[in-house]
Amino acid sequence: MINYLIIINTITFFIYGADKFLAIKNYYRISEKILYLFSVIGGVLGALLGMFFFRHKTSKLRFYLVNIVSMLVWIILVNKK
C-alpha cells in the first residue's frame, strides 16, 4: 500500500507540473477530470504539493474540495488496515 501511494503521488505531482507547463505554452491541456481522478485514486498529497509548488489550480475552489475530501477518505482507508 505504501509503495502504491508513493508512486501515485509522485505521478500526480508531475502531472500537475506538466499541465502547468502546457498552460504556459498554450498547448493542449490535461483534462481537469484526469487531475481529479489522480487525486481520488490516491494522489491527493501529490496534487496538493503540485498545486502549491507549481502555483497551479490554486484559485479553483473545486480542486481544494476534491482534494480535501479525497484526503479524508484516504486517511480513513489507510488507518482502517
C-alpha positions as CSV (number, residue, x, y, z in Angstrom):
1,M,0.0,0.0,0.0
2,I,2.8,2.5,0.9
3,N,4.6,1.8,-2.3
4,Y,1.4,2.5,-4.3
5,L,0.8,5.8,-2.5
6,I,4.4,6.9,-3.1
7,I,4.2,6.1,-6.8
8,I,0.7,7.6,-7.4
9,N,1.6,10.8,-5.5
10,T,4.8,11.2,-7.5
11,I,3.0,10.7,-10.8
12,T,0.2,13.1,-9.7
13,F,2.8,15.8,-8.7
14,F,4.4,15.6,-12.1
15,I,1.0,15.6,-13.9
16,Y,0.2,18.9,-12.2
17,G,3.6,20.2,-13.3
18,A,3.1,19.1,-16.9
19,D,-0.3,20.7,-17.0
20,K,1.1,24.0,-15.7
21,F,3.9,23.8,-18.4
22,L,1.3,23.1,-21.1
23,A,-0.8,26.1,-19.8
24,I,2.1,28.4,-20.0
25,K,3.0,27.3,-23.6
26,N,-0.7,27.4,-24.7
27,Y,-0.6,23.8,-25.7
28,Y,-3.4,21.2,-25.4
29,R,-4.0,20.7,-21.7
30,I,-4.5,17.8,-19.4
31,S,-8.2,17.4,-18.6
32,E,-9.4,18.5,-15.2
33,K,-11.2,15.2,-14.9
34,I,-7.8,13.4,-15.1
35,L,-6.4,15.7,-12.4
36,Y,-9.4,14.9,-10.2
37,L,-9.0,11.2,-11.0
38,F,-5.4,11.0,-9.9
39,S,-6.3,12.8,-6.6
40,V,-9.2,10.4,-5.9
41,I,-7.2,7.2,-6.6
42,G,-4.6,8.2,-4.0
43,G,-2.5,11.0,-5.4
44,V,-4.0,13.7,-3.2
45,L,-0.8,14.7,-1.4
46,G,1.0,14.9,-4.8
47,A,-1.9,17.0,-6.1
48,L,-1.8,19.5,-3.2
49,L,2.0,19.7,-3.4
50,G,1.8,20.2,-7.2
51,M,-0.9,22.9,-6.8
52,F,1.3,24.9,-4.4
53,F,4.8,24.1,-5.9
54,F,3.7,25.0,-9.5
55,R,1.1,27.6,-8.4
56,H,-1.5,25.7,-10.5
57,K,-5.2,25.5,-9.9
58,T,-4.9,27.3,-6.6
59,S,-7.7,29.7,-7.4
60,K,-10.2,26.9,-8.1
61,L,-12.3,26.0,-5.1
62,R,-13.4,22.7,-6.6
63,F,-9.8,21.4,-6.6
64,Y,-9.5,22.2,-2.9
65,L,-12.8,20.5,-2.1
66,V,-12.0,17.3,-4.2
67,N,-8.5,17.1,-2.6
68,I,-9.7,17.6,1.0
69,V,-12.5,15.0,0.6
70,S,-10.1,12.6,-1.1
71,M,-7.5,13.1,1.7
72,L,-10.1,12.4,4.4
73,V,-11.2,9.2,2.6
74,W,-7.6,8.0,2.2
75,I,-6.8,8.8,5.8
76,I,-9.7,6.6,6.8
77,L,-8.8,3.8,4.4
78,V,-5.1,3.8,5.5
79,N,-6.0,3.8,9.2
80,K,-8.5,1.1,8.8
81,K,-5.9,-1.5,7.9
